């Protein structure tokens, strides 16, 4: 009950306040997944606050760094053009929170492939997330693919990853074969970048997040 009361107290009324409270939460030795998700859910999308970070690319979705969380988390805005989507991917033992700021995104959840990786991957579930809805995933839950299935509207999402990571595995849905890929930021703190790695910012710290 004490935890629920504490979570209620932390309501983010702006993106700036959300970042400030996240820094306060992650300054602790242990952070509750439920607490972080409740905080992310409490923020109501306001384009005036995040448009400066929302940079689109004509051909693919973009990852735009908002805050590097002193090495304990990355907060970023992902911009999805019409029809853009991710590969099926893991999260490198990181916790991932995703909040929709604009538009709708389809999330498809998959089982991990067999070690042999020679068969069609098993789909667990799929859902459409709408503005201000929030989702959570880690590698124990499974793998996922995120897509903007609209061909007329763009979408924008806010993501928190703890600990930060700059590579992950992508998976071929037909075979289960995996491929390690390097991840970069399209922009950092509102400034366009050119394949600059997260490692040039704060050193990664172990995640303090815990479930339950």
Helices and strands as residue ranges (DSSP letters): H 2-9, H 15-26, E 31-32, H 33-42, H 47-50, G 51-53, E 62-67, G 69-71, E 74-80, E 88-89, E 95-102, E 105-110, E 123-129, E 134-137, E 143-147, E 155-162, E 167-171, E 178-182, E 185-188, E 191-196, G 198-200, E 209-210
